[in-house]
């Protein structure tokens, strides 16, 4: 197989490594679990940024890093220093080196999930405010799983955890609202910086859809069964369902026998816009997706 032929397989290989690391997480403890947490985030980061680079090109990958990694670090540093917009909190030293009080791995996690959340929204809704809103909710709702889990592990602690969602003590509501605020800003900035290559989802985005749905389903299972966090399993299931359930239904519909796989961005090769300008026969592919 040629190097070009291998390129579409690379995201699937990365996804497989990430899934394996996450399966191992409940089987570890203490320093081993903390190290595996960092490794998982790094794998997710490389997977998402690498997919953006392979399918959309350097501009899109650079924009993703700028708004998600750079913006994520900036908002976390602001939060640690001032308590805005998340509330007052401190990181432990278990997640590796820090800069301005923020473990360097934290902004990578923003980036890891920002890309599949954007592509999910691009697959489901037309460009505009609705897409930004769905992408932002799709990203921010992940924290309904993440924050209770990380607080339970002692990776960070809130100085004032009130008011909290029912069943989720230790994490203030302001944290989730702060995530949502930043997610809206992130998603609103991504399209102008990344350019038209990120306007549509295409066949090459299947690994990212699988990543988003795996994160949703595996988080529910892990929290409910292995981590002893049934309340965060329920809250996260409800929150991420806003994007995950329509995505699963849409992908399932497109796989029905006798139905051609018509996705938004069907006129793409591996996620890149096609360069040919031949006239279309019939309506655009995304008019019926």
Secondary structure, DSSP 8 states (H G I E B T S, - for coil): --HHHHHHHHHHHHHHHHHHHHHHHTT--HHHHHHHHHHHHHHHHHHHHHHHHHHH-HHHHHHHIIIIIIHHHHHHHHHHHH-TTT-SEEE-STT--EETTEEHHHHHHHHHHHHHHHHHHHHHS-SSHHHHHHHHHHHHTTHHHHHHHHHHHTSEEES---SB-TT-TTSBHHHHHHHHHHHHHHHHHHHHHH-GGGSS--GGGHHHHHHHHHHHHHHHHIIIIISS-HHHHHHHHHHHHHHHHHHHHHHHHHTSTT-----TTTTEETTEE-------SSS-GGG--
